[in-house]
Amino acid sequence: MVSEKLNLWYCDTFVAVPWQFFFLILPLFGAFLYGQEKYRLAWTLIGIWIFIQLTFSALTNFVFSCSLE
């Protein structure tokens, strides 16, 4: 398990704040570019967003224990 100090820092920095929702700009902009027929850049942005979301979800669910009580 990770140290309590690192766990607290991660939970306070990444889980308890709404800045992570700004990453939703990536797939929305990717969808816009897809509509403009710029497929490669669109799928690149969507893929980056998927990677970031899966990484944060895995860290939050399996590595750190963040209880928002």
C-alpha positions in Angstrom: 0.0 0.0 0.0 1.1 3.6 -0.5 2.1 5.9 2.3 -0.6 7.9 4.0 1.0 11.2 3.0 1.0 10.2 -0.7 -2.5 8.9 -0.4 -3.8 12.2 1.1 -1.9 14.3 -1.5 -3.4 12.2 -4.4 -6.9 12.4 -3.0 -6.8 16.1 -2.3 -5.1 16.9 -5.7 -6.9 14.7 -8.2 -10.0 13.2 -6.7 -11.6 16.0 -4.6 -11.4 18.8 -7.1 -13.4 19.3 -10.3 -10.5 20.1 -12.6 -10.5 16.6 -13.9 -13.7 17.4 -15.8 -11.8 19.9 -17.9 -10.4 16.8 -19.7 -13.8 16.4 -21.3 -12.7 19.1 -23.6 -10.4 16.6 -25.4 -13.2 14.2 -26.7 -15.5 17.1 -27.4 -12.9 18.9 -29.5 -12.0 15.5 -31.1 -15.7 15.1 -32.1 -15.6 18.6 -33.6 -12.5 17.8 -35.6 -14.1 14.5 -36.7 -17.0 16.5 -38.1 -14.4 18.6 -40.0 -13.0 15.4 -41.5 -9.7 15.6 -39.6 -10.0 12.0 -38.5 -6.4 11.3 -37.4 -6.2 14.3 -35.0 -9.7 13.6 -33.8 -9.0 10.0 -32.9 -5.6 11.1 -31.3 -7.4 13.5 -28.9 -10.0 10.9 -28.1 -7.4 8.2 -27.5 -5.4 10.6 -25.2 -8.5 11.2 -23.2 -9.3 7.5 -22.9 -5.7 6.9 -21.7 -5.9 9.7 -19.1 -9.3 8.6 -17.8 -8.3 4.9 -17.5 -5.1 5.8 -15.7 -6.8 8.1 -13.2 -9.6 5.5 -12.7 -7.2 2.7 -12.1 -5.1 4.7 -9.7 -8.2 5.9 -7.8 -9.8 2.4 -7.6 -6.9 0.1 -7.2 -3.9 2.0 -5.7 -5.2 4.8 -3.5 -8.1 4.7 -1.1 -10.0 8.0 -1.2 -13.0 8.2 1.0 -14.8 11.5 0.5 -16.3 11.6 4.0 
